[in-house]
Each structure stands twice: as C-alpha cells, then as structure tokens.
Amino acid sequence: MKTLHYTWRWDIQAPPTDVWPLVCNTHAFNRAVGVGPWTFSETPNALGGSIRVGFLRSWGRLITWDETPFHWVENREFSVLRVYHSGPFLNVLTRLDLEPANSGTTLTYTIDAVPRSRLWGLFACYYIGVHTRRQLRKVFGHVARYLVGGVKEAYPPPLAYPGAPWPGFAT
C-alpha cells in the first residue's frame, strides 16, 4: 500500500521553549485531540528494554500496535512509529517539529500512514485528512491562544467516549 503523507503548519506567537511543554505532553495532547482511551502492556525484552504494546477500542474493534521508542529533541521535535497488529493501518509515523520564527514558532505536524488495504485507505484519507486535521487545528489553535493569554486552560475539553471515560485511562 502507498504511504499517505499529511503535513500541517501553524504559526504560534511564543518561543519554542514555551510551546514545547504543551505539545510534548502527549497524554494531555492526545486526550484533547480525541485519541483514546488506550492502555499499554510492557514485556521485558531479552535484548534490553521492553516491548510496549498498545490497546485501543475504536469503532467497536480492538486495535493493537507495537509502540516504538519516541525520538525526542527537547524544544525542537519528537516522533514515534506505531506498527499495528490490527485496525485500519499497517503503521503510522507521527512527527512534530518546532522552528523558531520571527514572530515566535512555526509548528509542523506530519503524519505518514500506511493503510492496511485500499478500502482502509479511503477511510484513512477521510479520517486523517478531515477529522484529524480539524482536531489538530482546534488543539493547536487553543494552545496558541493560551500562550498569549487568550484562554485560561492549555487544552480544549477532550472529546467524550461513551463507556470509556478518561478518568479510567491507563498508560
């Protein structure tokens, strides 16, 4: 399957050192964007470290994936590759970059997703291209307003998930 590539950019009127603590808090960020709730299991790896498997129920289906280690460069970038055992994708690479700009920070968010099939590819085009873009714009816009004092909370309220409330969220 062909990789679907999406990139979005936002200009935020604050330096990267102010933006970073909000966008690297992936727990709060994913909650605000509407991903989850999910859980992880960790199994010791004989070669060192652990194997981390994520579990998420979405659209009535259990989706599982291997969570690879995050790549982090403080105040600059992070990325993570998820390799799926089930669900609409074979893998998804998500990356966030912060670059200083004259007026503050340019935030670039990239998603590279490989759908499991052509049918799932059609779903992915809508889900990422429309729904995810809308949620990212909502969250990053809210964060930008928070950083200039326009709103009191760093993140907008999370999307509701009937039967799986966020207080039960486990990592």
N, C-alpha and C positions, 0 to 999 in steps of 0.2 A: 504494500500500500504506500501511497505517496504521503510524505510528511506535510501536514497543514501548518503553515507558518503565519503567526499573527504578531504584530508589533504595534504598541501604542505609546505615545509620548505625552507627558504633561509638564508644564512649567509651574513650579511652586516657588512662591516668594519667600523662601527661607533657605539658609545654607544646608548642604548635605548633612552636617553634624546635627542639625535639628530635625531633619526629615528621617534620618536613619533609624532612630529608636522606635519610631512609629511604624515604619514599613517593614522592619526586620522582626517585629513581634508577630510571627506567623500564626500563632494561636489566635490572637485577637483579630488579626487581619483576615484570616480565613473565615472566622466566625462572622465578621462584618460583611464579607463578600458573599457568604451563603454556602460555603463548603462545609459539609459535616452534618452531624457529628460523626466522628470516627474514633477508632481505637487502634492501638498497636500491640503486637506481641514481639518480644525480643528473645532470640535464642542465641546463646554463645556460639561464636564461630571458632572452629578448631584452629584457624589461622590467626586468630586475634579479633578483638572487637565483637560485634554481634550482627546477626541478621535481623532486620526490622521489617515486619510485615504489617501493612495497614489494612483495616477492615472498615467498610462504609456501606450502609444500606441506602440505596438510591433507586427511585422508580420501582420499588418493590423487589429489587435484586441485590444480592450481596456482591460487592465489588472488592477485590483484594489486590494488593500490589506489594512489590518489594520497594522499600524506601531506601534509596542510596544516600550516602552521607551528603549533607549540604556543603556547598562551596561558599565560604564567606570571606569577604574583604570588607572590614569594618568601614562604615561611612561611604562605601563605594558600590558593592554588588553582592548578590547572592544568587545561587541557582541550585536546583535539585532535579534529579531524574527519578521518575517513578516508572517502574516496569510492572505492568498489570498482568495478573493471572486470569482475571475475568473483567467483564464490563466492556464498554464501547471502544477502549483504546488498548493498543499494544504497549505504548509508552508515551509519556508526556514529560517534556523538559520545560521547566519554568525558570525564567531569569528576570531579575530586577537589577537595573543599573541606575546609579545616581551620578550626574556630572555637574560640577559647578558651572553656573551660567552667570552672566552679568546681573541678572535680576534675581538670582537665587540658585535654584536647582532644576535641571532637566531630568525627569524621572522617565526611564524607558522600561516597559514591561513587555516581555516576549514569551510566547507560548509556542512550542513546536510539538505537535501531537501527531501520532501515527494511529489512525483508526484501525480497528480490528477487521473491518470489511468495508465494501463500498456503501452498503446501507448505513453502517455506523458512521461512515464518512459524511453522509448527508446530514445525519443528526449532529455530528461534531461541528460542521460548518455553521449550523444554526446556533448550537449551544455556545460554542466559543465566540463565534463572530458576532452574535447578537446579545445573548444573555450575559456571558462573561464580560464582554466589553461594557455593557450597561452597568453591571455591578462594580467593575473596576473604576469606571468614571464616577460613580456615586461615592465609593470609598475614598479614592484619591482626591476627589473634589472636597469631600468633608475634611480630610486630613489637611489639605491646603488651607481651608477656611479656619480650622482650629489653630494652625501655626501663625496666622495673622490676627488671632483673637476674635474671629467672626462667630465661632461656636464654642460651647463650653466643654464638650466631650470630644475626645480624639477620633472616635469612630462612630458611624451611624448605628442605629439599632440593628441587630442581626435579623436575618430572615428567620421566620418561625418554621420549625419542623415538627409537625404533629406526631406525637408518640415518641419523640426522641428529643426531649428538651436539653438545652445546652448545659444546665447545671449537672447533668449526668455525663458530660463529656469527659473522656479519659484519654490520656496520652501515655 
